[in-house]
Amino acid sequence: MELLQKNNILLNCKAKPKEEVIREVGRLLYESGYVDEVYIEAMLKRELTFSTNIGNGIAIPHGIEEAKKNIKKSGIAVMIFPEGTLWKDELVYVVIGIAGVGEEHLEVLANIADKLSSPEAVKELITGSGDEIYKVFTGEE
């Protein structure tokens, strides 16, 4: 199973409460077989102790450390909010749910940080097609 499946890229999402966004991106990870369903609650729990908004219009919700056992395979899910959605007191435009087996989550996070390090790269992602977003994260067509 690959890190990102095309059906785990949702474009033109409408703003909604942060908890709903986390549940939705977590459900994508669950329904694609990356995680057990309880991982979604672990993602919500992480957000209570540490905001996953990393700046530059990006949030990367992921589970707490104890939830590692609920990850079957490393994977991500991407939600694009062209108008933004409120994350604490800031708008985010790209939400990337992450599940990383063992230490793989660090590699996944580093890859995301690298790919989206500039405001221009984030803007391209927000306006890109599903195929373009897929290519950014996988290097594949």
C-alpha positions as CSV (number, residue, x, y, z in Angstrom):
1,M,0.0,0.0,0.0
2,E,1.4,3.4,-0.9
3,L,1.8,6.4,1.4
4,L,-1.0,8.4,-0.4
5,Q,-4.0,7.0,-2.3
6,K,-5.7,9.3,-4.8
7,N,-9.0,8.7,-3.0
8,N,-7.5,10.2,0.1
9,I,-7.2,13.6,-1.5
10,L,-10.2,15.8,-0.9
11,L,-10.4,19.1,-2.9
12,N,-12.6,22.2,-2.3
13,C,-13.4,21.3,1.3
14,K,-15.7,23.8,3.1
15,A,-14.7,25.3,6.5
16,K,-15.9,23.4,9.5
17,P,-14.9,23.0,13.1
18,K,-11.4,21.7,13.7
19,E,-12.7,18.5,15.5
20,E,-14.8,17.6,12.5
21,V,-11.9,18.1,10.1
22,I,-9.7,15.8,12.3
23,R,-12.5,13.2,12.4
24,E,-12.9,13.4,8.6
25,V,-9.2,13.1,7.8
26,G,-8.8,10.4,10.4
27,R,-11.7,8.5,8.8
28,L,-9.9,8.6,5.4
29,L,-6.9,7.0,7.0
30,Y,-9.1,4.4,8.7
31,E,-11.2,3.5,5.7
32,S,-8.1,3.1,3.6
33,G,-6.7,0.6,6.0
34,Y,-3.8,2.6,7.4
35,V,-5.1,2.7,11.0
36,D,-7.6,1.2,13.4
37,E,-10.6,3.3,14.0
38,V,-9.5,4.2,17.6
39,Y,-6.6,6.2,16.0
40,I,-9.1,9.0,15.2
41,E,-9.7,9.6,18.9
42,A,-5.9,9.6,19.4
43,M,-5.7,12.4,16.8
44,L,-8.3,14.4,18.7
45,K,-6.4,13.8,21.9
46,R,-3.1,15.1,20.4
47,E,-4.8,18.3,19.3
48,L,-5.9,18.9,22.9
49,T,-2.3,19.0,24.2
50,F,-0.5,20.3,21.2
51,S,-1.8,22.2,18.2
52,T,-0.9,20.5,14.9
53,N,-1.0,23.8,13.0
54,I,2.6,24.1,11.8
55,G,2.2,27.5,10.2
56,N,2.2,28.5,6.5
57,G,-1.5,27.5,6.3
58,I,-0.8,23.8,7.1
59,A,-2.1,21.5,9.8
60,I,-0.8,18.0,10.3
61,P,-3.1,16.1,12.7
62,H,-1.7,12.8,13.9
63,G,-2.2,10.5,16.9
64,I,-0.6,10.6,20.3
65,E,2.5,8.4,20.9
66,E,0.4,5.6,22.7
67,A,-1.6,5.3,19.5
68,K,1.3,4.0,17.5
69,K,0.1,0.4,18.1
70,N,-3.1,1.4,16.2
71,I,-1.2,2.1,12.9
72,K,-1.2,-0.7,10.4
73,K,0.8,1.0,7.7
74,S,2.2,4.5,7.2
75,G,-0.1,6.8,5.2
76,I,-1.4,10.3,4.7
77,A,-4.7,11.9,3.7
78,V,-5.0,15.4,2.3
79,M,-7.8,17.9,2.6
80,I,-7.7,21.2,0.7
81,F,-9.7,24.2,2.0
82,P,-9.4,26.9,-0.7
83,E,-11.2,29.4,1.6
84,G,-9.4,28.2,4.7
85,T,-10.7,26.6,7.9
86,L,-10.1,27.9,11.4
87,W,-7.5,26.0,13.4
88,K,-7.5,27.6,16.9
89,D,-7.2,31.2,15.8
90,E,-5.5,30.8,12.5
91,L,-6.8,29.8,9.0
92,V,-5.3,26.7,7.5
93,Y,-5.7,25.7,3.9
94,V,-4.1,22.3,3.8
95,V,-4.8,19.6,6.4
96,I,-2.7,16.4,6.1
97,G,-3.6,13.6,8.4
98,I,-0.6,11.4,9.2
99,A,-0.1,7.9,10.4
100,G,3.5,6.7,10.6
101,V,4.6,3.3,11.7
102,G,7.5,3.4,14.3
103,E,9.8,6.3,13.4
104,E,8.5,6.6,9.9
105,H,6.2,9.5,10.9
106,L,9.4,11.7,11.3
107,E,10.3,10.9,7.7
108,V,6.8,11.7,6.5
109,L,6.8,15.0,8.5
110,A,10.2,15.9,7.1
111,N,8.9,15.2,3.5
112,I,5.9,17.4,4.0
113,A,7.9,20.2,5.5
114,D,10.3,20.0,2.6
115,K,7.6,19.9,-0.1
116,L,5.6,22.8,1.5
117,S,8.4,25.0,2.9
118,S,7.4,28.1,0.9
119,P,4.1,30.0,0.7
120,E,4.3,29.5,-3.1
121,A,4.4,25.7,-2.8
122,V,1.4,25.8,-0.4
123,K,-0.5,28.0,-2.9
124,E,0.2,25.6,-5.7
125,L,-1.1,22.8,-3.7
126,I,-4.3,24.6,-2.8
127,T,-5.0,25.4,-6.4
128,G,-3.7,22.1,-7.8
129,S,-5.7,19.1,-9.1
130,G,-5.8,15.8,-7.2
131,D,-3.3,14.3,-9.6
132,E,-0.9,17.3,-9.0
133,I,-1.2,16.9,-5.3
134,Y,-0.6,13.2,-5.6
135,K,2.5,13.8,-7.6
136,V,3.8,16.3,-5.0
137,F,3.7,13.7,-2.2
138,T,4.5,10.6,-4.1
139,G,6.7,11.7,-7.1
140,E,4.4,9.6,-9.3
141,E,1.9,10.5,-11.9
